[in-house]
Amino acid sequence: MAALKRRWQNSRDDKISAITVSELVSHQVDVFCWCNRCTHHAVLAAQMLMDQFGPHIPVPEIGARLRCSGCGAKDIATRPNWPSLGLVARHD
């Protein structure tokens, strides 16, 4: 039974792909970068990243090509900088 589940998960995962930087440019969303070593963070323009790395690079892979301007580490996590829903005032 485990082999059947593993095949099903692998086939499902093959259909899921990370968003590319060109898709972020079309949605006018930038890239949020986080250094896993020193917690320095920044938002980089998706258009600039697309010009530098090409339109088809997945957003999670961009971090492997960046270096932290705070500590110089190459341990960078990247994700879309989706717009915030605003400050949460209370939790009912």
C-alpha positions in Angstrom: 0.0 0.0 0.0 2.9 2.4 0.7 4.2 2.1 -2.8 0.7 3.1 -4.2 0.6 6.1 -2.0 4.1 7.1 -2.9 3.3 6.9 -6.7 0.2 9.0 -6.1 2.1 11.7 -4.2 4.9 11.8 -6.8 2.4 12.1 -9.7 0.6 14.9 -7.8 3.9 16.7 -7.0 4.9 16.6 -10.7 1.9 18.7 -11.5 2.7 21.3 -8.9 5.5 23.8 -9.8 6.9 26.8 -8.1 5.9 30.3 -9.4 8.4 31.8 -11.7 9.8 35.3 -11.6 8.0 36.3 -14.8 4.7 35.3 -13.3 5.4 37.6 -10.3 6.3 40.5 -12.8 2.9 40.0 -14.5 1.1 40.2 -11.1 3.3 43.1 -10.0 4.6 41.3 -7.0 8.2 41.5 -5.8 10.4 38.9 -4.1 10.9 38.8 -0.3 14.4 37.6 0.7 15.5 36.3 4.1 19.0 35.4 5.4 18.8 32.3 7.5 22.1 33.1 9.2 21.6 36.7 10.4 17.9 37.3 9.7 18.6 40.3 7.5 15.7 40.7 5.0 14.9 42.7 1.9 12.4 43.0 -0.9 13.9 42.8 -4.4 12.2 44.0 -7.5 10.9 41.0 -9.6 11.7 42.8 -12.8 15.3 43.3 -11.8 15.6 39.6 -10.9 14.0 38.6 -14.2 16.5 40.7 -16.1 19.4 39.2 -14.2 18.4 35.5 -14.0 15.9 35.1 -16.8 12.1 34.8 -16.9 11.7 31.0 -16.1 13.6 30.7 -12.9 11.4 29.5 -10.0 11.3 32.0 -7.1 12.6 29.5 -4.5 15.7 28.9 -6.6 16.7 32.6 -6.7 17.9 32.4 -3.1 20.7 30.1 -4.1 22.1 32.8 -6.4 22.0 35.6 -3.8 24.4 36.7 -1.1 23.3 38.5 2.1 24.4 42.1 2.1 24.4 42.0 6.0 26.7 39.0 6.7 27.8 37.7 3.3 26.1 34.3 3.7 24.6 32.4 0.8 21.8 30.8 2.9 19.0 32.9 1.5 15.3 31.9 1.4 13.0 33.6 -1.2 9.3 33.8 -1.6 6.8 36.1 -3.3 6.1 39.3 -1.4 2.4 39.0 -1.5 0.4 42.1 -0.4 -0.5 42.1 3.3 -4.0 41.9 4.5 -3.1 44.7 7.0 -2.6 44.7 10.7 -4.6 42.1 12.7 -6.3 44.0 15.5 -7.9 41.1 17.4 -8.5 37.4 17.2 -12.1 36.5 17.9 
